[in-house]
Amino acid sequence: MRRSEPEGVKVEGVASEIVVRVSESSFLRTGEGASRVTPVELFYDLVYVFAVTQLSVVLVHHPSGDGALQAAVLLAMVWQVWVYTTWAINYLDPARNSVRAMLLVLMLGSLVLAAELPDAFHDRGVVVAAVYVSMQLGRCLFVIWALRGEQLQRTFWRILPWSSATGTLVLVGAATHGHAREALWALSVCIDLIAAGQGFFVPGLGRSQTADWTISGAHFAERCQAFVLIALGESIVVIGSRLYGFGSSPDSAQLAAFSCAFAANVALWWIYFDRSAEDSAAKIEESRDPGRLARDAFHWVHPAIVAGVIVGAAADEKLLDDPHAHGVMTTAWLLLGGAALYLAGHALFKAIVWRRISWQRVAGVVVLLMLLTLAPHVSSLVIAFCALAVVVAVAVADRLQLGAR
C-alpha cells in the first residue's frame, strides 16, 4: 500500500501551488531583481534621444521668447508621455509579452510624436495631438486591464477621466492656431500636474494617497536619471558633429569653443551624478512614502533639469557655429539661461529630497543671470567660458562641502 503523505505536507503543497498560480496570473513586478531596469526599458528610451534632439532643433531655429515657450510646452508633453510610462512600468513586469508589446507600441508612437515636434505649432499639430492623446489614454486603459484584481487598479481608474479631459484640451488645441494652441496644450499639462497633486480626485471614487503608489523607489530614480543622461547625450552628439564640421584645420576659437562645450557638459554631469543621483535613489528607497517623493522630486522637478540640458545643447550649437560672434544676446541667453535653469532645477530637487537649500546652486544662478549684463560687450566664447566657470565652481563647492563632513 502506498503510504499517504502527512496532512501538513498536503496543505503546504496546496498552498505553494496557489501561490505559484497567483504569481503567474499577476502582472506586477515581484521577486528578486524586481527593481532592475530591463533591456526593453532601455530600448524604449532610445526614441527619446531623438525627441530631445528635435526639441533642441526647435530652440536653434527659433531662439526667441516664443520659441522658448513652444519648446517648453513640447518638452512638458514629451515628459508626460515618458514619465507616465515610467510609473506604469514600475508596477508592471516587463518580462510579460503583453507589457513588452505595450512598451513597443508606445515607442512607435513616441517616434512619430518626436518626428513631428518641430512643426507641432504649424501644420503638424493634429498629428502631434492625436498621437499624444492615443498614447496617454491607451496606456492607462492597458494598465487598468493588467491590474485587474489589484488594489492599485483604482488609482488608474481615477487617472482615466483626468487623462480624457486633458486629452480633449490637446485635441481642441490642435484645431486652433498660434498662441491659443500653446495656451491649451500648456493648460492640459498644468491640469495633469494639479490632478496628481490632488490624488486624481474623482467623485464617487475619491482620491489616491501617495502612500498607495507602491513604487520601487530605486527603479523610479534610476529611470529619471537615465533621461538626464539622454539629454546630456544629445549635447555630446551636437559637440561631436560640430567638431567634424570644422574640417581638418579648425582655428583656435573653434577649438576653444569645442573644449569649453565639452567641459561644461562634464561639469553638468558631475553636479548631478557625482553623489546626488546615487544618494537620491537610496533616499527614495528608504522613504516611508516613496510615491510622494517620486512625484515631487522626480515627476515634477526633473523636467527643469532636462530643460537646462536641452537649452545648453542649443547654446552649444550656436556657439560652435560662430564662436567669434560678438554681443549676440540670443546665444548669451541660451548659454547662461541653460546653465541657470539646470542649477535651479537641481537646487529644487535637493531641497525636496534632503530638505535643505543648496546655497552654492542658488549663488550660481544669481551669478549667471548677472553675467547677462556682460553679454553685449564680449564674444559668445567669453560668455561660454564664464558660464563654464560658474558651473565648475558649483561642482568644486560640492566637493569641498562633502570633504568637510
C-alpha positions, -999 to 999 in steps of 0.1 A, spaced: 0 0 0 12 35 -8 19 55 23 -1 87 25 17 120 30 13 138 63 -16 161 63 7 191 69 27 184 38 -5 183 17 -16 216 30 18 231 23 18 217 -12 -16 231 -20 -6 265 -6 25 265 -27 5 257 -58 -19 285 -50 10 310 -46 25 299 -79 -8 303 -97 -14 338 -82 22 348 -91 17 335 -127 -16 355 -131 -2 387 -117 12 414 -140 31 431 -111 68 431 -107 77 406 -80 107 387 -66 144 393 -66 155 419 -91 121 434 -95 135 469 -93 161 463 -120 159 484 -152 154 459 -180 167 459 -216 133 466 -231 130 498 -210 165 510 -222 154 501 -258 123 522 -253 144 552 -241 163 553 -275 134 571 -291 137 599 -266 173 606 -277 156 616 -310 129 636 -292 155 656 -272 173 663 -305 140 676 -320 134 699 -291 168 713 -294 161 719 -331 130 740 -321 152 762 -300 180 766 -325 156 775 -353 135 798 -331 158 814 -305 132 838 -292 107 841 -264 80 824 -284 104 796 -295 114 790 -259 77 789 -248 69 764 -276 99 742 -267 89 743 -230 53 732 -238 65 704 -261 91 692 -236 63 691 -209 42 669 -232 71 646 -241 79 643 -204 43 634 -195 43 606 -220 77 593 -208 71 597 -171 36 582 -170 51 552 -189 78 550 -162 51 549 -135 33 521 -153 64 500 -160 75 505 -124 44 484 -115 42 460 -144 65 431 -152 84 438 -185 90 401 -188 54 397 -198 50 398 -236 18 419 -234 37 445 -213 66 445 -238 41 449 -266 27 480 -248 61 495 -245 69 488 -281 36 504 -293 44 534 -271 79 535 -286 64 537 -321 40 564 -311 68 584 -294 89 581 -326 61 596 -346 55 623 -320 92 632 -319 94 634 -357 66 660 -358 78 682 -329 95 709 -350 62 716 -368 39 710 -339 27 746 -339 24 748 -376 8 721 -399 16 690 -379 -4 699 -347 -32 674 -354 -7 645 -358 11 655 -325 -22 658 -306 -37 626 -320 -6 605 -312 -2 622 -277 -38 615 -267 -38 580 -280 -7 571 -260 -19 587 -228 -53 570 -229 -41 538 -244 -15 532 -217 -40 540 -190 -65 515 -204 -39 488 -207 -27 493 -171 -63 491 -159 -67 458 -177 -33 445 -165 -40 454 -128 -74 437 -127 -79 423 -92 -52 445 -77 -58 474 -53 -36 496 -74 -61 495 -103 -83 520 -85 -56 547 -90 -56 543 -127 -94 543 -128 -91 578 -113 -64 588 -137 -85 578 -168 -111 607 -166 -84 632 -160 -64 619 -190 -96 621 -211 -102 657 -200 -67 669 -207 -67 649 -240 -97 668 -251 -79 701 -245 -50 689 -265 -72 679 -294 -91 712 -293 -57 730 -292 -47 712 -324 -77 728 -341 -66 763 -332 -35 783 -342 -8 805 -327 -9 813 -291 -42 796 -285 -27 762 -292 3 770 -269 -21 780 -242 -44 750 -244 -16 725 -246 2 742 -216 -32 741 -197 -36 704 -203 -2 697 -188 -9 720 -158 -42 702 -152 -23 669 -153 1 681 -127 -26 696 -105 -45 663 -107 -15 644 -95 -11 668 -66 -48 662 -56 -45 624 -58 -66 623 -91 -98 631 -72 -129 617 -90 -164 620 -75 -175 585 -64 -140 572 -65 -124 596 -41 -87 604 -43 -55 584 -41 -30 588 -13 7 589 -24 12 560 1 -10 539 -22 15 543 -51 36 514 -40 65 520 -63 101 508 -63 119 540 -54 153 529 -67 138 519 -101 120 551 -105 150 572 -96 172 553 -120 147 557 -148 147 595 -143 184 596 -141 185 578 -174 165 606 -190 190 632 -178 217 611 -194 197 610 -226 196 648 -226 234 651 -219 240 626 -247 223 650 -271 247 677 -262 277 654 -268 263 645 -302 260 682 -311 295 689 -300 310 659 -319 291 667 -351 302 704 -350 339 693 -344 336 672 -376 322 702 -394 352 723 -386 372 703 -411 409 694 -409 422 727 -398 399 744 -371 411 777 -358 419 784 -322 385 799 -314 367 768 -327 390 745 -307 384 766 -276 346 766 -281 347 728 -286 368 723 -254 345 747 -234 313 730 -245 326 695 -237 339 707 -203 306 723 -195 287 690 -201 312 671 -180 306 697 -152 268 693 -155 271 655 -154 294 658 -123 269 681 -104 241 656 -108 258 622 -109 288 626 -86 268 619 -55 232 632 -58 219 606 -82 230 576 -61 221 592 -28 187 603 -40 179 567 -52 188 554 -17 167 582 -1 136 574 -21 141 537 -15 142 543 23 113 567 23 81 558 41 62 575 13 82 569 -19 52 578 -41 52 613 -28 90 617 -32 88 603 -68 60 627 -77 75 658 -61 113 654 -68 113 634 -100 80 638 -118 76 675 -112 111 688 -109 132 668 -133 118 684 -164 135 717 -153 169 698 -151 163 682 -185 152 716 -200 185 731 -188 205 705 -207 184 709 -238 188 747 -237 225 741 -232 226 718 -263 210 746 -284 236 770 -269 265 747 -279 252 746 -314 250 784 -317 284 788 -300 302 762 -323 285 777 -354 302 811 -347 324 813 -316 337 848 -329 302 863 -327 302 894 -306 273 907 -284 247 881 -296 221 882 -269 202 851 -280 233 830 -277 242 845 -244 206 838 -231 209 802 -242 244 797 -227 237 814 -193 200 806 -192 205 768 -198 231 766 -170 209 787 -147 179 765 -153 198 733 -147 212 746 -114 179 760 -103 162 727 -111 188 707 -92 186 731 -63 149 725 -60 154 687 -64 179 687 -35 156 709 -14 127 684 -18 148 652 -13 170 664 16 150 694 28 179 718 27 189 747 4 220 743 -18 233 778 -15 261 772 -40 235 764 -66 214 795 -57 245 816 -59 254 801 -92 220 810 -107 224 846 -94 259 850 -109 248 835 -142 219 860 -145 242 889 -136 266 879 -164 239 888 -189 249 924 -184 283 915 -198 269 898 -229 265 929 -252 302 937 -248 320 904 -253 320 874 -277 299 843 -273 331 824 -265 338 846 -235 303 841 -222 306 804 -226 338 803 -205 321 825 -179 292 800 -177 317 771 -175 335 788 -146 303 792 -126 292 755 -132 327 742 -123 327 764 -92 294 748 -80 309 713 -86 340 723 -66 319 737 -38 300 704 -36 333 685 -33 346 708 -6 313 706 13 315 668 11 351 668 23 342 690 53 317 664 66 
